[in-house]
Amino acid sequence: MGATVFTEIRLFTCTLEATADQPGENEGLMMFVNTYEKNCYPHIASWRLQFVGTQDQLITTVLPCLMDQFDDGISQGPIANNGTAFKHYLLGLLTHTRPVEVEDLMTLGFRGYSYSEREYQLLGSPDGFHQVAFLNDKRWAHPIADADDINGMASAVVTLRGSGKWWYGLPYKVSDFFGSRLPQPA
């Protein structure tokens, strides 16, 4: 069995909309990871959105899970050789966060984000999404052009996750399927 190799992590702050658990606007975190699978060749790392939520949620739910994965060897990489080292790495990143900007997401390959038909419906079929075809599936994609789009993506993740697992609701990045072209309206 192969391991997921973490080559880099980037943390940014964002604005999360009010929820029943946390009324009022909240400062949130977006965690992006650059990974590849050790048993797949060639080793080509790519960025993905790993987590959206509060700092408390990151420390109490995501960090222990990833520490266990580094201790068990399921996760590896130059950033840490065990769970304790990973904890120090991630806590060090927390001291240098800044607000996410559109340019940051473009650098990471996020020209937009997409959800399945089911997830799009669970979000209430919001405006600004375009229906796109992918293989035998249809997805709903939204371009990222400004801070409102970024905060909308973060809020969508939190809405879809609800009280579920921390990885629920994470979208695919549009460049995974459409290269650098933004999807056109259907």
N, C-alpha and C positions, 0 to 999 in steps of 0.2 A: 504494500500500500504506500502511496506517495504522500508527501507532505506539501502543505501550502507554504511557499517561501515568501515572506514579507520583506520587501526591499526598502520600503519607505512608508511613512505615515504622515499625513498632514491634517492638522486640526484647525478649524476656523470657527468663529462665532457667527451666529445668525439669530434672527428674531423668530420666536415661536409664538403662534397665536394662542389665545387663552383656551384652556380646556377645563373640564369639570374638576380635574385634579389640581390644576394650577391656573387660577383665574388671573386675568390681566396678561399683558404681553410679557414673555419671559425670554431671557437670553438663553439661547441654545447653543449646541455644538454640532458641527458636521465633521465626521471623521472619514477621510478618504484613505484607502490603502492601495499600495502598488504591490501586486502579487503575481506569482506564477505557480503552476503545479510542477513539483519536482520530477514526477514521472512522465511528464509530457515534453516532447522535444519538437522544435527548439524551445529553449527557455525564453519566452517573451513575456515580460511583465506588463500588466495593464492596470489602470486605475479603476477603482469602483468605489461607490459610496457604501461604507460599512455600517455607519451609525448616524442617527439624528436624534437628539434629545438634550436633556439637561446634563450639566457636569455631574450632578449627583447620580443620575442614571448611568452615566458612563462609568463612574467609579464603582458603583455598587452592583451593576449587572454585567457590563461588557468586559471590564478589566478582569474580574475573577475568571470568567469563561476563557478569555484569551491567555491568561496566565496558566491555566490548566493545560491548554492546548500546547503552549510552549514547553511546559514541563513534560508532557506526554510525547513530544516530538511530532505531533500532528501539524503544528506550526513551527517554522524555523526561519532563519534568516540572519543577515548581517546586523540587524538592529538589536538582536538579543539572542542569547544562547540558552536561556531558561526563563521561567515565569517571573522570578524576582527581577532579573535584568529587564524584562519587558515592562514590568511595572515602573521601574525607574525611568525607562525611556519614555513611556507614555506620560507620566507625571511631569517629566521635564518639558515635554511638548506643551502641556497645559499652561506653563508659565509664559509661553510665547505666542499665544493665540491672538488673532486679530480678526476683524470682520471679513467675511468672504466677499469677494468681488467677482464680477462676471469674468474678468481676465483670468482669475484663478481657475475657474471652472473650464474655460477654454483651454488653458494649459494642460489640464487633466483629461481633456478629451470630451468634456460635457458641453456639447452645443445645444443640448436639450435633454429631456428625459421622457420615458414612456412607461405606460402601464397596460396591463391586459384589459380586455373588455370588462371582465368582472370587477377588477380594481377601479376602473374608470366609473362604472356604475355605482360602486360603493362610495365613491367620492361625490356622487350626486351629479355626474355628467357636467362638470364645470366648463365654462367658456375658455377659449384659448387653446384647446387641444385639437389636433388634426388626426383623423383616422388614417392609418397607414397599413399597408399589407406587409407581412413578413412570413415567408413560406406559406403554410396553410393556416395562418393565424392572422388576426388583425389586432393592432395595438393602437393606443391613443398616445400621441406624442405632443409635447409642448416645448417650444424653443425657449432658450434662456437668453434674454436680451437685457435685463436690468435687475435691480435688487428686489423688486416685487416678484419677479419670476423665481428668484432663488428662495425667497421666503415662502412663496407658494409651494415650491417643491418640498421644503422642510415641513410645512404645515400638512401637506398631503401625506407624508411619511407618518407623522404623529397621528393623524386621523385614521389611516389604515391600520396602524399598529394597535390602536386602542389600548387595551390592557393586556395585549398578547405579548409574545416574545419580542425581544429588542430588535430582531432582524426582520420582523414583518413590515411590509409596506415599502421596502426599498426599491426604487425604480431602476430600470435599465437606463444606461446612458444612450442617447440617440446615436452617437458615433459608433456604438457597437454594431448597429444595423445599417446605418445610412451614410457612413463615411462622414465627410465634413459638410455634406449637404443637409440643410434643414428640411424636414418633410413639408410637402405642400398640402394644402387643404384637399380633402377627398371630394 
